[in-house]
Amino acid sequence: MRIKCLSVKLESLVDITDKACLAKSFDGREVIIPKSQIFGQDYEVLKSEAYWITEWILKKKNIQYSSKKVQWFKI
């Protein structure tokens, strides 16, 4: 099975528990994202930190993101 992830630029991504992170976007919004929905850092982005986050969880959260850069991950 494959899952669609988007590259999301964040001001910060901080562990808050062993199962969740606090994501802060550049417009100041903060949301909690389960670690299971984060598939690592996008190292191609150089000017800021970016992370691969599942598209379906982003649609449920009130955080700034773009759907331009997509990556499919096997789960």
C-alpha positions in Angstrom: 0.0 0.0 0.0 1.2 3.5 -0.7 0.3 6.8 0.9 0.4 10.3 -0.5 2.6 12.9 1.3 3.2 16.5 0.7 6.3 18.5 1.4 5.4 21.1 4.1 7.7 24.0 5.0 7.5 24.7 8.7 9.0 27.2 11.1 9.4 24.4 13.6 8.4 20.8 14.3 8.9 19.8 18.0 8.2 16.5 19.8 5.6 17.0 22.5 5.0 13.4 23.3 6.3 10.0 22.1 3.4 9.9 19.6 2.9 13.5 18.6 4.7 16.7 17.3 3.7 20.3 17.4 4.0 21.9 14.0 4.3 25.6 13.6 3.8 27.3 10.2 5.3 30.6 9.1 2.0 32.3 9.5 2.0 31.5 13.3 -0.5 28.6 13.3 0.2 25.6 15.4 -1.2 22.1 15.1 -0.6 18.7 16.7 0.4 16.0 14.2 0.7 12.4 15.0 4.3 11.1 14.4 2.8 8.3 12.4 1.8 10.8 9.8 5.2 12.4 9.4 7.5 10.5 6.9 10.7 12.4 7.5 12.4 15.6 6.4 12.5 16.8 2.8 16.2 17.5 2.3 15.8 19.0 -1.1 14.3 22.2 0.5 17.3 24.4 1.4 15.8 27.7 2.6 13.8 26.3 5.4 12.9 23.0 7.1 10.3 20.9 5.2 8.8 17.6 6.2 6.8 14.9 4.3 3.4 14.8 6.0 0.4 12.7 4.8 -2.0 14.6 2.7 -5.1 13.3 4.5 -4.0 14.6 7.9 -3.1 18.0 6.4 -6.6 18.4 5.1 -8.0 17.9 8.6 -5.6 20.4 10.2 -5.7 24.2 10.0 -2.1 24.7 8.8 -0.5 26.4 5.8 0.7 23.9 3.1 1.1 23.6 -0.6 0.2 20.6 -2.7 2.9 21.3 -5.3 5.5 18.8 -4.1 4.2 15.2 -3.7 5.9 12.0 -2.7 4.4 8.5 -2.4 5.6 6.3 0.4 5.1 2.6 0.9 3.6 1.5 4.2 
